[in-house]
Amino acid sequence: MKKLLTKNWLLPAAAVLILVVLLSLASYIWFARGKNSTGEVFRYDNNGEIIELPEWILSKPISINKYSRPGEKTGKITGVVIHYVANSGSTAEQNRQYFDGLKKTHATYASSNFIIGLDGEIIECVPMGEVAYASNTRNHDTISVECCHPDETGKFTDATYESLVKLCRWLLDVYDLEVDAVIRHYDITGKICPKYFVEHEDEWREFLAELIK
């Protein structure tokens, strides 16, 4: 009887030990190697505190895949990069679906942390704690924001513009950054993106000024 009790106690203990080891291994993979293979959402500020999204941001993370959401953890966030989608009239949801579809089409490597739609809706596509394929050499230390636009000029609707201001103010606060941390894709690579803000420097300066009002 004594031997039987010992065996009955050892089995659940072994199961608990195995579970602890597996959880520790998962944590190691995420924090030490910077990978997320589970699809879970991780958002931390630069002090390691958990970030709660405000209700005006809709979180719809795309699937983990090597073409648009590699599951790679970001480093310390030092900037916010503004883009335009370069697909006139397309919606935020359509651009999100395009990013998610790259796991099947393999057409390119592309994504963004956020997309702002024509009506001002904001969708989080790649969680803030993960790398998005948007800003070339700055993918690991910036948050990327893609903006929809109604025509070829690249000028944003009033609703898109207002949401961009709101989102950037919030991101600057979350990561404790100054306004000069907000840059254009153009400032990294010379690419004409976001087109309207590159071709109209005065509008870009006015936008930056809005962030500190």
Protein Blocks (a to p, Z undefined) as FASTA:
>chain_A
ZZmmmmmmmmmmmmmmmmmmmmmmmmmmmmmnopafkopacdddfkopacdddfkbccdd
ddddfklonopacdddfbdcdddehighiafklmmmmmmmmmmnomaccddfbdcdfkop
acdfbdfkbccdfklmmmmmcccdddddfblnopacfklmmmmmmmmmmmmmmnopafkl
pccfklmnopacdfklmmmmmlmmmmmmmmmZZ
